[in-house]
Amino acid sequence: MTVGTTAIAVAIGALVGFIPGLFGVGGGFLMVPLLHVWAGVPIPVAVGSCAAQSLGTVTTGMLHRRSRGETSTRLAWFLMPGTLIGLQLGVGFLEWTKHSTTVLNVGGRTLPLMETAQLVCYLAIMFVLAAVVALEAHYNADEYDTHRRGWLERVPLPPLVRLAETEGRPASPVWITVLGVFVGFLNGGFGMGGALLLVPALVFLFGIGTHRAVAVTLVSSFLAGIFSTGLHAYRGNVDLPLVCWLLLGGTVGASLGSVVSTKLSGRSLRRWFALVILASTTIILGRLWHLAAG
């Protein structure tokens, strides 16, 4: 890595670390596009390094909650079969785009399949995140924390199990597995831990309390991170020096974000987070426009 690339990596790590420190949610959705567009890191390497970097931050958060007795493991283990399937599918998709030499012809211009497919998928993820933010904004804080009846309880698929995380109410392992596949695919194919989507999914779909959903997500992200990092390392998609610089910048950014968050209201935080999603979408659209313009 050159000095310039290293400086950019530290800056990106600080920016992405600032997001969980400020908003309390992971910034993996932003790291890969920034590494690719600003630092010129190939998307597969950016995805694998992001997965390895997130494992470090998730481990810290999980150990902190474990010291306070706030971990929830049973539901996390129920998520794992689907998560492992999703990881394999996500890594397979990434490898397909990585080794594909196919090009796309759009309006008479030739576009690289790998980069175009990845960026379009990230763009779709941004729209999903925007929908999640809008959904959460629809509910005030009290409703969010006291929401107990999950939407999927209306369509139970046998067999059913009773979990402490759902306060003894029956839950379908089928739906849990489907959710795990989706989150695992995001992790393996895009370097996202899935926490930003997993927490609201557990709350609204399964009726789990917010604090317990966060605890489940940390354990699930930790387990998934181990397998994801291993798979990407085996495929040669992890750049250890890059991971170290990202962790360094992320540590500084998270500390600054925590300080700033204490000075902003909840409404202000939601507005700023919406602007972050808008900025991310603009960056991706700009890159796609640059590719199309040739």
N, C-alpha and C positions, 0 to 999 in steps of 0.2 A: 504494500500500500504506500502511495506517495504521501508527502506531508499534507498536500491539499485535500486528498481523499480522506485522510485520517481526521483532519479538522472538520470536514463536512460530516463524517460519521459521528464524531463526538457531539456536534451541534444537533444532528438528527436525534441522537440518543437523548440529549437534554430536552429537546422539544417533545419527543414522544413520552419521555419520563414525566414531563411537566403535566401531561394530560391526566394520568391516573392520580397524580398528586393533587391536581386541581378539581377534577370531576369525579374521581373515585372509580373510573372505568379504565380498562386497558387501552393502550394506544397502538396495538398491533395493526389495526386496520389502516393506519397512516404510515407506519414505518416502511413497509415494502415499497409502496409507490414512491416515497421520498428517496429511499436508497437507490432506486432504479433511475428516477428522473434527475435527481440532484447529484448523486455520487457516481452514477454510471455503473452501479453494481448489477450484474445479470440477475434477472428475476428469480431463477432457481436458487442462486446463492443468497439472495436477499431473503427469500422465504425460509431457507434452512437456518440461516444465521439468526433471523428473527425468532424462529421457534426455540433455538438454543438460548437466546437472550431472555425470552419470556419465561423460560424454565427457572432462571435465577430469581426473577422478581416474584414469581408465583410461590417458589419455595420459601422465600422470606415471609410473604404474607401468610402462608399456611402455618409455618412454625410459630408466628406471632399469635395467631388465633388458637393454635393448639395449646400454647402456654396458658391461655385463658379458658381452656376447655370448651371451645366453640366449634370444633370440627365435626362434620357429619360425613360418615364414610359409607354407610350402607347403600344409599341412593347413588353415590358416586361409583360404587362397584357395579350397580345395576346398569349404569350408563356405559361402562367400559366395553362390553361386547360390541355395541353399536359404534362406539368411538373408534375402536380398533379397525372395524370394517371401513368406517369413513376415512381414517388415516390412510389405509392402503389405497382406497379409491382416490383420495386427494393427491398422494404422492405419485400414484400412477398417472393421473391427469397431468401433473407437473412434468413428469418424465416424458410423457407423450409430446407436450409442447416443447420441451427442452431439446429433444432429438429430432423433431419434425423439421423437414426442409421445405414443407409445403408453403406456398405463398398465396395470398388472397388478391384477387383483382377487383378493385372497387373504383368505379368511375374511370377506368383506364389506368389506374395507378396500382402498383404492386406493393402490398403490405406484408410484413413478416407475420406468419400465422401465430408463432409463439407469443410475441409481445402483444399483438392485437387481441388475441383470445384472453390473455391474462388481464390486460387493461379493461376490456369490456366486462369481464367478470368482477373486477374490483369496482367498476362503475355500478354494476347491479347491486353489489354489497352496500355501496354508499346509499342507494335508494332504499334498501332494506333498513339500514341504520336510521335513515330519516323517518321511515315509518315507525320504527321503534321509539324514537324520540317523541314523535307526535302522539303515539299511544300513551307513553308515560306522562306526557304533559296533560293529557285528557283527564288523568286521575290526579287528585291532589295527594299530598304526602300521607295523610291519614288513611285514605282509601287504599293506597298502594301497600301500606304496611299491615292493614287489617283484612286485605283481600284473602279469602280462604277457599272459596269454591272454585276449582279449576274448570276451565272451559272444556277440557277433554273428559271430565267426569260425566258429561252428558252423552258421550259415545264410548262407554267402556268396552274394551276388547279383552276377552278372557285369554289366559288365566289372570286373575287379579291377586295382588299382594298388598299387605298392609305394612306401611313404613312409618317410622317415627317422624320422618320429615314431613309426611302428610297428615300428621296427628292421628294416625290409625285409620284414616279413610282409605278405601281400596284404590289402588293405582294399577294401571296396565303396563306390564313390562314391554308390551309391543310398542306402545307410544314412547316409552322411555328409550327403547332401542332406536326407534326412528329419530328421535331427538339427538341421540348419541352419534348416529351416522352423519347427521347434518353438521354437528359441531366438529366431529373428527375430520370431515372433508374440508372445512374451513381451515383447520389447523394444518393438515397435511398438504393441502394444495395452495394455501395462501398465507401461511404463517400466522394466522389469527388463533388465539387461544379460545375464542368463541365466548368469552365471559360476557362481553357486551350484549350478546343475544341470549346466552344461556340463563342469566339471572332473570330477565323479564319473562322468558319462556317458562321457567320453573314457577314463577309467581302466578302468571296469568293462566297457563295451560294446566298446571298441576295444583294450584292453590297453596303453594308453599310460602311461608313467611319470608320477608325480604332478607333478614339477617341470616336465617338458615339457608336460604338459596345462595347467598354469597359464600357461606361456609362449604356447601356442597360443590359450588363452582371451583373454589380454590383446590379442593382435593381432586376433583375431576381434571382440572387443568394441569395439576402436578403430575398425575398418572399419565395423562395424554402427552404431556411435554416430554416425559422420559422416552416414551416410544417414538414420538415424532422426531426428537433430536437424534435418536439412534438410527432411524430410517434415513433421515437426511444426511447424517454423517456417513452412512454406508454408501449413499449415492454420490458423495462428494460435494454436497450442497452447503456445508458448514465451513465458514471462514473464521477460525478461532481468533486471530487478531482483530477482525472486524467485530466479533461478539464482545471482546474485552473492551474495545473503545465505546461500543454502544452501551455496555453496562456502566462504564465510567460516566458518560454523559447522562445516562438515565438516572443515576444516583443523585447527581446535582439537580437535574430537572425536577425529580419527584420532591425533593426538599423544598425547592422554590415554589412548586405548585401547592404544597401543603400550607405554606405561609400565606400565599395569595388567597387560597380558598376560604380562609377564616375571615377575610375582609369583604367577601361578596355574598349577596343574598342568593337563595335558591333559584329565584327567577332569573337573576343575572347569570348564574352558572349555566342554566339551561339555554339561555340566549347565546352565550359564548360557545357552548358546545355545538349548537346548531351552526354557528359561524365556522367552527372547525370542520364540520362535515361539508359545508358549502365550499370551503377553501380546498379540501381534499378532492371534492368532485371537480372543481375548476382545474386543479393540477392535472388530473387524469384526462379530462376533456382536452386540455391544452396539448398534452402529449399525443393523444389520438389525432388531434388536428394537425400537429406537426408531422406525424407519420403519413397522414392522408395528403398533406400538401407537398410532401416529398422534399 
